[in-house]
Amino acid sequence: MKARLDYQKTEKGKESHGRACKKWIEINPMKRSVHIITGNAIRKGVLKKAPCEICGDIKSNAHHCDYMHPLDVMWLCDDHHKEWHSKNGEGKNANIN
């Protein structure tokens, strides 16, 4: 884990991460669009961040069960977000382009 974090700080690591992000955006235009809409809503105060709905951790992320409803989110910490996806897959309309 430490070696990976150290690598990500190098110029080569930053370039690799940039390529991976660009590829993800190309493959997932719907998800990217919904992430932008959600981020803008948070900045404008339309959507308010909340703690994880399961454990109360304040470090939570917006999780979309259905990407057709970008402002309908569950707030989940990293662990519970991963757990949700391991049980439920990507979610409804995740791969619509």
C-alpha positions in Angstrom: 0.0 0.0 0.0 2.8 2.5 0.9 4.7 1.6 -2.3 1.6 2.4 -4.3 1.0 5.7 -2.6 4.7 6.6 -3.1 4.5 5.7 -6.8 1.3 7.8 -7.2 3.4 10.9 -6.1 6.0 10.4 -8.8 5.7 12.0 -12.3 5.3 8.6 -13.9 2.6 7.7 -11.3 0.7 10.9 -11.9 0.8 10.3 -15.7 -0.4 6.7 -15.2 -3.3 7.9 -13.0 -4.2 10.5 -15.5 -4.4 8.0 -18.3 -6.5 5.7 -16.1 -8.9 8.5 -15.2 -9.3 9.5 -18.9 -10.0 5.9 -19.9 -12.6 5.6 -17.1 -14.3 8.8 -18.3 -14.4 7.5 -21.9 -15.9 4.1 -20.8 -18.4 5.6 -18.3 -19.9 8.8 -19.7 -23.2 8.4 -17.9 -21.5 7.9 -14.5 -19.2 10.9 -15.1 -22.1 13.1 -16.0 -24.0 12.1 -12.8 -20.9 12.7 -10.7 -20.6 16.2 -12.1 -24.3 16.9 -11.5 -24.0 15.6 -7.9 -20.9 17.6 -7.2 -22.5 20.8 -8.6 -25.6 20.2 -6.4 -23.4 19.8 -3.3 -21.5 23.0 -4.1 -24.8 24.9 -4.7 -26.3 23.6 -1.5 -29.1 21.7 -3.4 -27.7 18.5 -2.0 -26.2 18.3 1.5 -23.5 15.8 2.4 -24.4 13.5 5.3 -22.6 10.8 7.3 -22.7 7.2 6.3 -26.2 5.9 6.6 -24.9 2.6 8.1 -22.2 3.5 10.5 -22.3 7.3 10.8 -18.8 8.0 9.5 -18.5 11.6 8.4 -16.2 10.6 5.6 -19.0 9.5 3.2 -19.6 9.5 -0.5 -22.7 9.9 -2.6 -23.9 6.5 -3.8 -26.3 6.2 -6.7 -28.6 3.2 -6.8 -30.1 4.5 -10.1 -28.1 6.8 -12.3 -31.3 8.1 -13.9 -31.9 10.0 -10.6 -28.6 11.9 -10.0 -29.8 13.7 -6.9 -31.2 10.6 -5.2 -28.2 9.3 -3.3 -27.3 7.2 -0.3 -24.4 8.5 1.8 -21.9 5.6 2.4 -18.4 5.5 3.8 -15.8 3.7 1.6 -16.2 0.4 3.4 -20.0 0.3 3.2 -19.9 1.6 -0.4 -17.7 -1.3 -1.4 -19.9 -3.7 0.6 -23.0 -2.4 -1.2 -21.5 -3.0 -4.6 -20.2 -6.5 -3.7 -23.8 -7.5 -2.8 -25.7 -5.5 -5.5 -23.3 -5.0 -8.4 -23.1 -1.6 -10.2 -26.7 -0.6 -9.7 -29.5 0.4 -12.0 -28.8 2.2 -15.2 -25.0 2.3 -14.4 -23.9 1.4 -17.9 -26.3 3.4 -20.0 -24.3 5.6 -22.4 
